[in-house]
Amino acid sequence: MAGAVSRTGTAPLDRVKVFMQVHSSKSNRITLLGGFKQMINEGGVTSLWRGNGINVIKIAPETAIKFMAYEQYKKLLTPEGEKVQTYQRFMAGSLAGATAQTSIYPMEVMKTRLTLGKTGQYNGMFDCGKKILRREGVKAFYKGYTPNMIGIIPYAGIDLAIYEEPEECLVVPLCQRHSQPWDPGAFRLWHHLQHLWPAGQLPSCTASHTHAGTSYSGCVRQVHNDWTGEGYHC
């Protein structure tokens, strides 16, 4: 519930971020305020939350798969009876993140299409899914998958390794010493950080550009096009 509320509250910022990633260029600079104005003019105030429904729906399966897989990978990577080491947490977290993202990635693609879609283009997520399947085939649901994995593997590895490390090495012993309960809330803030920025931008662009005029044959080609066309700040 907390994740749904937080994502709904920040949905307009998330949509304008993707809008700027895809549509802003040297010849068409889009500011934060300008992006909001364009979206409101195109579809009204409610368009700021376009794509938020599927973004909220995918929270539960993504989180459940990630943590379930994390515990299983830790067991597989750690010899029986031995303490889990930091590098094993990192490996387990990376594999768990990759597993979770692979499972829900079609929903991520649909979220991006809905986020960037124009008013009336899609009549909800099921209509979006049917149109993608009919026009582009099953492979379209995994556009942008490679750069997404490049970003999620180190992100999830560090994320879950750090998630447990302070608890075991610092906070729990300190709390036990002073007879205070352990509250992991402060360290869970790490989970709300975005993916590595360039790697996080690539899947959005690759997943959204599908029609004639702008197409990417892979993440390397996309990086080359972005760099030569817009420079580092793209």
Residue pairs with C-beta under 8 A, 6 or more apart in sequence:
3 56
3 59
3 63
4 56
4 59
6 192
7 14
7 52
7 55
7 56
7 59
8 49
8 52
8 56
11 48
11 49
11 51
11 52
11 55
12 36
12 48
12 49
14 55
14 115
15 39
15 48
15 49
15 50
15 51
15 115
16 32
16 35
16 36
16 39
16 48
18 112
18 115
18 116
18 204
18 208
19 30
19 35
19 38
19 39
19 115
19 116
20 30
20 32
20 35
21 201
21 204
21 205
22 116
22 204
22 205
22 208
22 209
23 30
24 30
24 35
24 234
25 229
25 230
25 234
26 229
26 230
26 231
30 38
36 48
39 47
39 48
40 47
40 48
42 118
42 119
43 50
43 118
43 119
44 119
47 119
50 114
50 115
50 117
51 111
51 112
51 113
51 114
51 115
51 117
53 124
53 125
54 107
54 110
54 111
54 114
54 125
55 111
57 107
57 125
58 104
58 107
58 108
58 111
61 103
61 104
62 100
62 101
62 103
62 104
63 100
65 96
65 99
65 100
65 103
65 104
66 96
66 97
66 99
66 100
66 156
66 160
67 96
69 95
69 96
69 99
69 100
70 92
70 93
70 96
70 160
73 91
73 92
73 95
73 96
74 84
74 88
74 89
74 92
76 92
77 88
77 91
77 92
78 84
78 85
78 88
86 161
86 165
89 157
89 160
89 161
89 164
89 165
90 157
90 158
90 160
90 161
91 157
92 160
93 156
93 157
93 158
93 159
93 160
93 161
93 163
94 153
94 154
94 156
94 157
96 156
96 160
97 152
97 153
97 155
97 156
97 157
97 159
97 160
98 149
98 152
98 153
98 156
100 156
101 108
101 148
101 149
101 152
102 145
105 141
105 142
105 145
105 148
106 129
106 141
106 142
107 125
108 148
108 203
108 207
109 132
109 140
109 141
109 142
109 143
109 144
109 207
110 125
110 128
110 129
110 132
110 141
112 144
112 203
112 204
112 207
112 208
113 122
113 128
113 132
113 207
113 208
114 122
114 125
114 128
116 208
117 128
122 128
122 131
132 140
132 141
133 140
133 141
136 210
140 210
143 206
143 207
143 210
144 202
144 203
144 204
144 205
144 206
144 207
144 219
145 203
146 218
146 219
147 199
147 202
147 203
147 206
147 219
147 222
148 199
148 202
148 203
150 199
150 202
150 219
151 195
151 196
151 199
151 200
151 202
151 203
152 195
154 196
155 195
155 196
159 190
159 191
159 193
162 187
162 190
163 187
163 188
163 190
163 191
166 187
167 182
167 184
167 187
171 182
171 184
171 187
172 182
174 180
175 181
175 182
194 200
198 223
202 219
202 222
202 223
205 216
205 222
205 226
206 216
206 219
206 222
209 215
209 216
216 222
216 225
226 234
227 234
